[in-house]
């Protein structure tokens, strides 16, 4: 699927049953895991978020982010509830 995330988009921590393969076509994404690890993904970056990894993917910078996302099964969102 091809997705647009508006600049400043910041969803809450969550996971998916599917692994995500993401190509950043425009903008910059920031991937943050539940452990606090952060990875900046600029335009042209390709990365994989493994199934079950609790994360948030934010669109940082002044412009919207356009990404191509491929999944290995049906798309779902599992909210992360802090204990």
C-alpha positions, 0 to 999 in steps of 0.5 A: 500500500502507498501511504501518506503520513502528515508532517508531525504524525505520531501514532501511539506505541503499537505492533502488528502481526505482519512484518512491514517492509517500508520504502520512504519515498519522500520525507523522513520517518523516525522509528522508535521502539518500546525500548527507546531505540530511535532510528531516523529513516530519510528519503530513499531508506528501506527497512523492515519492522518485524512482526510483534515489534512494539514501535511508533513511526513518526513523520518528522520534518517540515514535509509530509511522508510518502511511503510504500508499505508491503506486508506479509499478511493482513494489516492489523494494529495492536495497541500497546498497553503499558503494564 
